[in-house]
Amino acid sequence: MLRNSSIPNDAIKQFEETYEEELHLMAVIKLCDMSEMLAEMIFDLCWEGA
């Protein structure tokens, strides 16, 4: 990533690790939202069909 900068390698490595962890958490949150949206869609279909 930032190979030709004056930032120490430890700082770059820490940033990359934090970014990967945050990205993973965002993906998990998005999956949780998707299951809730799917449940709402199923409920709406059942409600309209009744």
N, CA, C and O atoms as a printed pandas DataFrame, in Angstrom:
     atom_number atom_name residue_name chain_id  residue_number  x_coord  y_coord  z_coord
0              1         N          MET        A               1    0.835   -1.175    0.000
1              2        CA          MET        A               1    0.000    0.000    0.000
2              3         C          MET        A               1    0.882    1.242    0.000
3              4         O          MET        A               1    1.392    1.580   -1.068
4              5         N          LEU        A               2    1.097    1.919    1.052
5              6        CA          LEU        A               2    1.855    3.176    1.074
6              7         C          LEU        A               2    3.350    2.906    1.198
7              8         O          LEU        A               2    3.963    3.293    2.194
8              9         N          ARG        A               3    3.937    2.261    0.221
9             10        CA          ARG        A               3    5.332    1.815    0.321
10            11         C          ARG        A               3    6.342    2.963    0.246
11            12         O          ARG        A               3    7.367    2.903    0.925
12            13         N          ASN        A               4    6.098    3.992   -0.542
13            14        CA          ASN        A               4    7.065    5.064   -0.751
14            15         C          ASN        A               4    6.786    6.287    0.107
15            16         O          ASN        A               4    7.086    7.407   -0.308
16            17         N          SER        A               5    6.228    6.104    1.271
17            18        CA          SER        A               5    5.922    7.235    2.141
18            19         C          SER        A               5    6.880    7.254    3.325
19            20         O          SER        A               5    7.678    6.335    3.512
20            21         N          SER        A               6    6.786    8.313    4.118
21            22        CA          SER        A               6    7.639    8.428    5.296
22            23         C          SER        A               6    6.961    7.860    6.545
23            24         O          SER        A               6    7.488    7.999    7.648
24            25         N          ILE        A               7    5.808    7.227    6.382
25            26        CA          ILE        A               7    5.094    6.623    7.511
26            27         C          ILE        A               7    5.800    5.322    7.898
27            28         O          ILE        A               7    6.116    4.512    7.026
28            29         N          PRO        A               8    6.050    5.111    9.190
29            30        CA          PRO        A               8    6.718    3.868    9.616
30            31         C          PRO        A               8    5.905    2.630    9.235
31            32         O          PRO        A               8    4.675    2.669    9.186
32            33         N          ASN        A               9    6.611    1.535    8.966
33            34        CA          ASN        A               9    5.951    0.295    8.555
34            35         C          ASN        A               9    4.966   -0.209    9.601
35            36         O          ASN        A               9    3.917   -0.745    9.244
36            37         N          ASP        A              10    5.282   -0.047   10.889
37            38        CA          ASP        A              10    4.376   -0.494   11.951
38            39         C          ASP        A              10    3.040    0.239   11.876
39            40         O          ASP        A              10    1.986   -0.369   12.061
40            41         N          ALA        A              11    3.081    1.527   11.607
41            42        CA          ALA        A              11    1.849    2.317   11.512
42            43         C          ALA        A              11    1.018    1.870   10.317
43            44         O          ALA        A              11   -0.207    1.787   10.404
44            45         N          ILE        A              12    1.682    1.584    9.206
45            46        CA          ILE        A              12    0.974    1.118    8.011
46            47         C          ILE        A              12    0.332   -0.234    8.286
47            48         O          ILE        A              12   -0.829   -0.456    7.943
48            49         N          LYS        A              13    1.089   -1.137    8.907
49            50        CA          LYS        A              13    0.566   -2.473    9.214
50            51         C          LYS        A              13   -0.624   -2.381   10.169
51            52         O          LYS        A              13   -1.620   -3.081    9.982
52            53         N          GLN        A              14   -0.532   -1.529   11.186
53            54        CA          GLN        A              14   -1.630   -1.364   12.141
54            55         C          GLN        A              14   -2.874   -0.802   11.439
55            56         O          GLN        A              14   -3.992   -1.246   11.701
56            57         N          PHE        A              15   -2.673    0.162   10.559
57            58        CA          PHE        A              15   -3.795    0.728    9.806
58            59         C          PHE        A              15   -4.472   -0.338    8.946
59            60         O          PHE        A              15   -5.699   -0.429    8.919
60            61         N          GLU        A              16   -3.671   -1.144    8.242
61            62        CA          GLU        A              16   -4.226   -2.189    7.382
62            63         C          GLU        A              16   -5.013   -3.209    8.191
63            64         O          GLU        A              16   -6.084   -3.636    7.762
64            65         N          GLU        A              17   -4.497   -3.612    9.366
65            66        CA          GLU        A              17   -5.197   -4.574   10.217
66            67         C          GLU        A              17   -6.513   -3.989   10.727
67            68         O          GLU        A              17   -7.538   -4.671   10.726
68            69         N          THR        A              18   -6.488   -2.737   11.159
69            70        CA          THR        A              18   -7.703   -2.086   11.654
70            71         C          THR        A              18   -8.726   -1.964   10.540
71            72         O          THR        A              18   -9.912   -2.220   10.746
72            73         N          TYR        A              19   -8.270   -1.574    9.364
73            74        CA          TYR        A              19   -9.178   -1.410    8.224
74            75         C          TYR        A              19   -9.844   -2.735    7.868
75            76         O          TYR        A              19  -11.048   -2.779    7.615
76            77         N          GLU        A              20   -9.054   -3.825    7.849
77            78        CA          GLU        A              20   -9.610   -5.138    7.529
78            79         C          GLU        A              20  -10.643   -5.554    8.567
79            80         O          GLU        A              20  -11.682   -6.112    8.214
80            81         N          GLU        A              21  -10.371   -5.290    9.852
81            82        CA          GLU        A              21  -11.306   -5.645   10.922
82            83         C          GLU        A              21  -12.594   -4.841   10.786
83            84         O          GLU        A              21  -13.686   -5.397   10.913
84            85         N          GLU        A              22  -12.480   -3.537   10.530
85            86        CA          GLU        A              22  -13.666   -2.691   10.370
86            87         C          GLU        A              22  -14.478   -3.135    9.154
87            88         O          GLU        A              22  -15.708   -3.162    9.204
88            89         N          LEU        A              23  -13.801   -3.480    8.076
89            90        CA          LEU        A              23  -14.485   -3.922    6.867
90            91         C          LEU        A              23  -15.258   -5.204    7.141
91            92         O          LEU        A              23  -16.386   -5.365    6.675
92            93         N          HIS        A              24  -14.647   -6.122    7.902
93            94        CA          HIS        A              24  -15.317   -7.378    8.267
94            95         C          HIS        A              24  -16.554   -7.098    9.109
95            96         O          HIS        A              24  -17.603   -7.701    8.886
96            97         N          LEU        A              25  -16.445   -6.193   10.071
97            98        CA          LEU        A              25  -17.588   -5.850   10.916
98            99         C          LEU        A              25  -18.713   -5.243   10.092
99           100         O          LEU        A              25  -19.886   -5.528   10.333
100          101         N          MET        A              26  -18.360   -4.407    9.121
101          102        CA          MET        A              26  -19.376   -3.806    8.260
102          103         C          MET        A              26  -20.090   -4.881    7.444
103          104         O          MET        A              26  -21.300   -4.801    7.232
104          105         N          ALA        A              27  -19.339   -5.889    6.985
105          106        CA          ALA        A              27  -19.942   -6.973    6.215
106          107         C          ALA        A              27  -20.903   -7.775    7.082
107          108         O          ALA        A              27  -21.979   -8.158    6.621
108          109         N          VAL        A              28  -20.528   -8.033    8.329
109          110        CA          VAL        A              28  -21.398   -8.777    9.244
110          111         C          VAL        A              28  -22.674   -7.986    9.511
111          112         O          VAL        A              28  -23.767   -8.553    9.504
112          113         N          ILE        A              29  -22.544   -6.687    9.745
113          114        CA          ILE        A              29  -23.716   -5.844    9.986
114          115         C          ILE        A              29  -24.628   -5.854    8.765
115          116         O          ILE        A              29  -25.849   -5.926    8.904
116          117         N          LYS        A              30  -24.054   -5.785    7.586
117          118        CA          LYS        A              30  -24.858   -5.790    6.360
118          119         C          LYS        A              30  -25.608   -7.111    6.224
119          120         O          LYS        A              30  -26.771   -7.116    5.822
120          121         N          LEU        A              31  -24.961   -8.236    6.554
121          122        CA          LEU        A              31  -25.640   -9.525    6.495
122          123         C          LEU        A              31  -26.791   -9.583    7.484
123          124         O          LEU        A              31  -27.843  -10.140    7.170
124          125         N          CYS        A              32  -26.616   -9.022    8.665
125          126        CA          CYS        A              32  -27.693   -8.988    9.661
126          127         C          CYS        A              32  -28.871   -8.183    9.128
127          128         O          CYS        A              32  -30.023   -8.583    9.294
128          129         N          ASP        A              33  -28.591   -7.071    8.500
129          130        CA          ASP        A              33  -29.655   -6.249    7.919
130          131         C          ASP        A              33  -30.388   -7.006    6.819
131          132         O          ASP        A              33  -31.605   -6.880    6.682
132          133         N          MET        A              34  -29.657   -7.787    6.041
133          134        CA          MET        A              34  -30.270   -8.523    4.939
134          135         C          MET        A              34  -31.260   -9.551    5.461
135          136         O          MET        A              34  -32.332   -9.712    4.878
136          137         N          SER        A              35  -30.935  -10.253    6.542
137          138        CA          SER        A              35  -31.856  -11.256    7.071
138          139         C          SER        A              35  -33.117  -10.589    7.610
139          140         O          SER        A              35  -34.216  -11.126    7.470
140          141         N          GLU        A              36  -32.958   -9.422    8.223
141          142        CA          GLU        A              36  -34.124   -8.687    8.728
142          143         C          GLU        A              36  -34.998   -8.218    7.565
143          144         O          GLU        A              36  -36.225   -8.299    7.634
144          145         N          MET        A              37  -34.372   -7.732    6.508
145          146        CA          MET        A              37  -35.138   -7.290    5.342
146          147         C          MET        A              37  -35.869   -8.459    4.696
147          148         O          MET        A              37  -37.008   -8.310    4.253
148          149         N          LEU        A              38  -35.222   -9.622    4.640
149          150        CA          LEU        A              38  -35.854  -10.805    4.065
150          151         C          LEU        A              38  -37.075  -11.210    4.892
151          152         O          LEU        A              38  -38.120  -11.539    4.330
152          153         N          ALA        A              39  -36.952  -11.188    6.218
153          154        CA          ALA        A              39  -38.076  -11.523    7.090
154          155         C          ALA        A              39  -39.234  -10.544    6.878
155          156         O          ALA        A              39  -40.394  -10.954    6.853
156          157         N          GLU        A              40  -38.928   -9.269    6.727
157          158        CA          GLU        A              40  -39.975   -8.273    6.483
158          159         C          GLU        A              40  -40.668   -8.513    5.142
159          160         O          GLU        A              40  -41.885   -8.364    5.034
160          161         N          MET        A              41  -39.892   -8.884    4.122
161          162        CA          MET        A              41  -40.480   -9.147    2.810
162          163         C          MET        A              41  -41.403  -10.359    2.866
163          164         O          MET        A              41  -42.484  -10.344    2.278
164          165         N          ILE        A              42  -40.982  -11.414    3.575
165          166        CA          ILE        A              42  -41.813  -12.612    3.711
166          167         C          ILE        A              42  -43.100  -12.267    4.453
167          168         O          ILE        A              42  -44.182  -12.706    4.065
168          169         N          PHE        A              43  -42.981  -11.485    5.515
169          170        CA          PHE        A              43  -44.158  -11.070    6.278
170          171         C          PHE        A              43  -45.117  -10.277    5.394
171          172         O          PHE        A              43  -46.329  -10.487    5.434
172          173         N          ASP        A              44  -44.562   -9.364    4.597
173          174        CA          ASP        A              44  -45.399   -8.563    3.693
174          175         C          ASP        A              44  -46.131   -9.451    2.684
175          176         O          ASP        A              44  -47.308   -9.231    2.400
176          177         N          LEU        A              45  -45.431  -10.455    2.140
177          178        CA          LEU        A              45  -46.061  -11.362    1.181
178          179         C          LEU        A              45  -47.185  -12.158    1.836
179          180         O          LEU        A              45  -48.255  -12.324    1.252
180          181         N          CYS        A              46  -46.942  -12.650    3.048
181          182        CA          CYS        A              46  -47.970  -13.412    3.764
182          183         C          CYS        A              46  -49.160  -12.521    4.089
183          184         O          CYS        A              46  -50.309  -12.952    3.998
184          185         N          TRP        A              47  -48.883  -11.277    4.467
185          186        CA          TRP        A              47  -49.953  -10.339    4.824
186          187         C          TRP        A              47  -50.830  -10.034    3.607
187          188         O          TRP        A              47  -52.056   -9.988    3.706
188          189         N          GLU        A              48  -50.177   -9.826    2.452
189          190        CA          GLU        A              48  -50.925   -9.523    1.231
190          191         C          GLU        A              48  -51.705  -10.738    0.744
191          192         O          GLU        A              48  -52.774  -10.592    0.150
192          193         N          GLY        A              49  -51.180  -11.935    0.991
193          194        CA          GLY        A              49  -51.839  -13.161    0.541
194          195         C          GLY        A              49  -53.023  -13.552    1.413
195          196         O          GLY        A              49  -53.870  -14.336    0.987
196          197         N          ALA        A              50  -53.092  -13.024    2.615
197          198        CA          ALA        A              50  -54.171  -13.415    3.544
198          199         C          ALA        A              50  -55.473  -12.717    3.240
199          200         O          ALA        A              50  -56.469  -12.940    3.929
